[in-house]
Amino acid sequence: MQIQKERVGSGEARNFEFTTWLCSGNYFHYTKITGPVGLRDRIELYKLILGLNASDSCYCILDNSGDHENSLSFDDMNVLDKMLVDAGIKKFFGVTVTIDFAYKTLVKLARTNATLHGLDTELYATNSHQEAEDLLCSQFG
């Protein structure tokens, strides 16, 4: 399923490339990991994409199909969730494309943590770009 979209912006943060689209009145961020990432890298990325996200909803696909090191601790999740809340985000929808089967466990922890921060959150992990797009498209009707 294809969705109509208008490109809003794009850029790079350390070991990330991203493009932001406006889709059905919602902002969608497609981000590709290009090298190992940790909290500092994510903070830089979040600042950039939240600067383009003129809505209280944030929709993302994080593409780590290149299987780069992708460290994310519970404390990291708290920092990032606080950034979302401080930016006025109320709903966060994210799909990570990864070949790391264990990442699904991390997604469950991240979903629970985001909910504790008051975010309406749906998070998924898949090894399929098509499934990630289908999940995203289901949000836009």
MARVOBA-976729 format. One line per field, with one value per residue: x, y negated, z negated of N, C-alpha, C, CB in turn. Coordinates in steps of 0.05 Angstrom, whole numbers. Atoms other than C-alpha are relative to their C-alpha. Glycine has a CB too. Layout:
// MARVOBA-976729
npx <- X  ...
npy <- Y  ...
npz <- Z  ...
capx <- X  ...
capy <- Y  ...
capz <- Z  ...
cpx <- X  ...
cpy <- Y  ...
cpz <- Z  ...
cbpx <- X  ...
cbpy <- Y  ...
cbpz <- Z  ...
END
This chain:
// MARVOBA-976729
npx <- 17  -15  14  -8  -17  -15  -25  -2  -28  -18  -25  -17  -12  -21  8  28  10  29  18  26  22  27  18  27  0  -18  -29  -12  -29  -14  -27  -17  -24  -23  -24  8  14  6  17  -8  8  30  9  -5  21  26  1  4  27  21  1  16  26  19  25  -3  -4  -26  0  -28  -12  -29  -11  -27  -4  -29  -9  -20  3  22  3  22  5  24  -4  1  29  12  -9  13  29  3  -3  26  21  -7  5  29  10  19  2  -24  3  -26  -7  -28  -7  -25  -2  -6  25  2  9  28  1  -6  23  20  -9  3  29  8  -12  12  26  -4  -5  25  2  16  -22  0  -27  -2  -26  5  -23  10  7  28  17  -2  16  29  8  2  23  24  5  8  26
npy <- 24  25  23  26  14  24  2  24  6  -23  8  -20  2  -20  -28  -1  17  0  16  4  3  6  -20  2  19  -10  0  -26  2  -24  3  -23  -1  -4  -8  -5  22  -1  21  26  1  2  27  17  -7  8  29  7  -8  13  27  -1  -13  21  -15  -14  -28  -5  -27  -5  -26  0  -21  -10  -25  -4  -14  16  0  18  -3  16  -10  10  29  14  2  21  26  4  4  27  19  -1  13  28  12  1  -24  -16  -26  -8  -26  -7  -27  -4  -22  -12  -29  -9  -11  8  28  1  2  28  15  -3  16  28  6  3  24  24  2  11  28  13  0  -20  -11  -26  -6  -26  -8  -19  -2  5  28  1  -1  26  19  -7  9  30  8  -6  22  23  -6
npz <- 0  -1  11  -11  19  -9  15  17  6  3  11  12  26  1  -6  -9  -22  3  -17  13  -19  10  -11  11  23  21  -7  0  -2  -8  9  -6  16  -19  16  28  12  29  10  -10  -28  -1  9  -23  -19  11  -2  -28  -10  15  -11  -24  7  9  8  26  -7  -13  -13  -8  -6  5  -17  7  -15  -3  25  14  29  6  29  12  28  12  6  -26  -7  17  -11  -26  5  11  -22  -15  16  2  -27  -4  -13  16  -13  -14  -14  -11  -9  -5  -18  10  -2  27  12  28  1  8  29  6  -8  21  22  -9  -1  28  11  -12  12  26  -4  -9  -29  -14  -15  -13  -10  -12  -13  -21  -18  -27  -7  -8  24  13  -15  3  27  -1  -16  14  17  -16  -12
capx <- 0  28  9  10  65  100  173  183  257  317  384  437  458  517  506  435  403  330  274  211  145  76  25  -50  -35  15  91  128  203  241  309  365  421  488  536  537  489  480  444  484  470  396  390  420  371  310  327  328  264  225  243  206  147  93  42  29  37  103  107  174  207  277  315  372  371  446  451  492  506  444  452  392  388  329  359  367  293  275  316  286  214  223  247  183  138  175  166  90  86  25  25  87  83  148  171  242  267  321  347  362  307  322  303  230  243  273  212  166  207  207  131  120  168  137  68  94  115  43  55  3  52  54  122  139  201  202  254  211  210  142  112  139  107  41  40  52  0  -51  -45  -62  -127
capy <- 0  -68  -132  -202  -242  -309  -315  -364  -357  -311  -310  -272  -262  -221  -151  -168  -193  -215  -241  -272  -268  -298  -242  -252  -311  -271  -275  -211  -203  -150  -141  -95  -75  -81  -62  -45  -88  -104  -156  -217  -201  -191  -257  -293  -257  -270  -345  -347  -307  -339  -407  -385  -351  -405  -358  -323  -256  -226  -167  -134  -77  -63  -22  19  73  62  93  36  35  2  -6  -30  -23  -34  -101  -120  -106  -152  -209  -200  -193  -257  -292  -270  -293  -359  -371  -363  -293  -254  -196  -159  -103  -68  -8  16  57  104  174  178  224  203  131  149  157  87  60  89  54  -12  -8  1  -54  -104  -89  -105  -173  -186  -173  -137  -89  -33  -2  57  94  131  157  134  64  81  100  35  -6  33  20  -54  -59  -27  -88  -136  -103
capz <- 0  19  -17  11  -20  -14  -33  -90  -103  -108  -140  -177  -248  -269  -240  -218  -154  -156  -113  -141  -103  -113  -103  -113  -160  -201  -203  -186  -196  -158  -191  -168  -216  -179  -236  -310  -351  -425  -467  -445  -372  -385  -423  -362  -316  -361  -363  -287  -274  -330  -300  -237  -272  -276  -309  -375  -339  -315  -266  -252  -216  -241  -189  -219  -165  -161  -231  -261  -336  -366  -441  -481  -557  -602  -625  -551  -540  -598  -568  -498  -524  -564  -501  -465  -522  -529  -453  -462  -432  -457  -407  -384  -332  -313  -273  -274  -215  -241  -232  -307  -334  -406  -389  -399  -473  -475  -439  -493  -547  -507  -497  -572  -590  -541  -570  -639  -612  -589  -515  -473  -442  -391  -377  -333  -306  -241  -191  -132  -101  -71  -138  -168  -113  -119  -195  -183  -128  -173  -217  -161  -139
cpx <- 18  -17  11  16  14  25  2  29  16  26  15  7  21  -11  -30  -4  -31  -13  -26  -21  -25  -19  -27  0  18  29  11  30  11  30  16  25  23  26  -10  -12  -4  -17  7  -9  -30  -10  3  -22  -27  -3  -7  -29  -22  -3  -17  -28  -19  -27  5  3  26  0  28  4  30  11  28  4  29  13  23  -4  -20  -6  -22  -6  -27  2  -1  -29  -13  7  -15  -30  -5  3  -26  -21  6  -5  -30  -11  -18  -2  26  -4  27  3  29  4  28  0  6  -26  -4  -10  -29  -4  5  -24  -22  7  -4  -29  -10  10  -13  -28  2  6  -25  -3  -19  19  -6  27  1  29  -7  26  -8  -7  -30  -19  1  -17  -30  -10  -4  -24  -26  -8  -12  -26  2
cpy <- -25  -22  -25  -15  -23  -2  -27  -7  26  -10  24  -8  22  28  4  -17  1  -17  -2  -7  -9  19  -2  -18  8  0  28  -3  27  -4  26  -3  7  9  5  -25  5  -25  -27  -4  -3  -27  -20  4  -10  -31  -8  7  -14  -29  -1  10  -20  13  12  30  3  29  5  29  -4  25  8  27  5  12  -15  2  -22  3  -19  12  -11  -30  -16  -4  -22  -28  -6  -4  -28  -21  -2  -16  -30  -15  0  25  15  28  6  28  5  29  1  24  10  30  12  9  -9  -28  -2  -2  -29  -18  2  -18  -30  -8  -5  -26  -26  -4  -12  -30  -15  -1  22  13  27  4  29  4  21  2  -8  -30  -2  1  -27  -21  6  -9  -30  -8  6  -22  -24  5  7
cpz <- 0  -12  14  -21  14  -17  -14  -5  -1  -12  -11  -28  -1  2  6  25  -3  21  -15  21  -14  14  -14  -25  -23  10  -4  5  7  -7  5  -18  19  -15  -28  -13  -30  -7  12  29  3  -8  24  21  -9  2  29  9  -15  9  25  -5  -12  -8  -27  4  15  10  12  10  -4  15  -9  14  5  -25  -14  -30  -7  -30  -10  -27  -10  -7  26  8  -15  11  26  -4  -11  22  16  -15  -1  27  6  14  -19  11  15  12  14  8  5  19  -8  4  -27  -13  -28  -3  -8  -30  -9  6  -21  -24  7  0  -29  -12  11  -12  -28  1  11  30  10  20  12  12  10  10  21  17  29  4  7  -24  -15  13  -3  -28  -1  15  -14  -19  14  15  28
cbpx <- -19  8  4  -24  20  -18  24  -15  3  4  -3  26  -22  17  8  -19  9  -7  -4  2  -5  -7  12  -10  -28  -8  15  -14  12  -4  1  8  -2  5  22  24  -26  26  1  31  9  -12  17  28  -1  -3  26  20  -3  5  27  13  5  -4  -7  -22  -24  24  -22  19  -7  7  0  2  -16  14  8  0  27  -25  27  -25  23  -6  27  15  -14  10  31  5  -11  21  24  -9  -1  30  14  -7  24  -27  -24  25  -23  21  -17  17  0  4  22  13  1  27  5  -15  20  25  -11  -2  29  12  -15  9  30  -3  -14  23  23  -2  27  -27  24  -23  21  -20  21  -23  12  -26  18  -6  9  30  7  -3  21  26  1  3  26  21  -18
cbpy <- 0  -7  -2  -17  20  -26  4  5  -15  14  -20  4  3  -3  17  -10  11  -9  12  -24  27  -30  29  27  -3  29  -20  19  -11  7  -8  1  21  -25  -21  9  -6  0  -2  -4  26  22  -9  5  30  8  -13  14  30  1  -9  18  23  -21  22  -7  12  -6  2  -6  9  1  -8  3  -2  -26  28  -30  -5  8  -5  1  -9  16  -4  16  27  2  0  24  22  -5  8  29  12  -3  16  -24  18  -14  2  0  -1  -8  8  5  -10  -7  8  -23  31  3  -14  25  19  -9  10  29  5  -4  23  24  -1  4  28  14  -5  -27  4  -12  3  2  -5  3  10  -8  28  17  -10  23  23  -9  1  30  9  -12  15  26  -9  -8  -22
cbpz <- -24  29  -31  10  -12  -3  20  -27  -26  27  -22  17  -24  -26  -22  -23  29  -28  28  -21  15  5  -4  -7  -10  -8  -17  22  -27  30  -30  30  -23  16  1  -16  13  -16  -30  -2  15  -19  -24  12  5  -29  -9  18  -1  -30  6  21  -19  22  21  -19  16  -19  22  -23  30  -31  29  -31  26  6  6  9  -14  17  -14  19  -18  -26  -14  22  -6  -29  6  18  -19  -23  19  5  -28  -7  21  16  9  1  19  -19  21  -19  25  -26  31  -30  20  -16  1  -13  26  11  -13  15  28  -9  -7  27  13  -17  6  31  -1  -14  20  -11  13  14  -18  22  -22  23  -21  18  -1  4  23  19  -19  -1  30  3  -20  12  27  -16  -14  19  -3
END
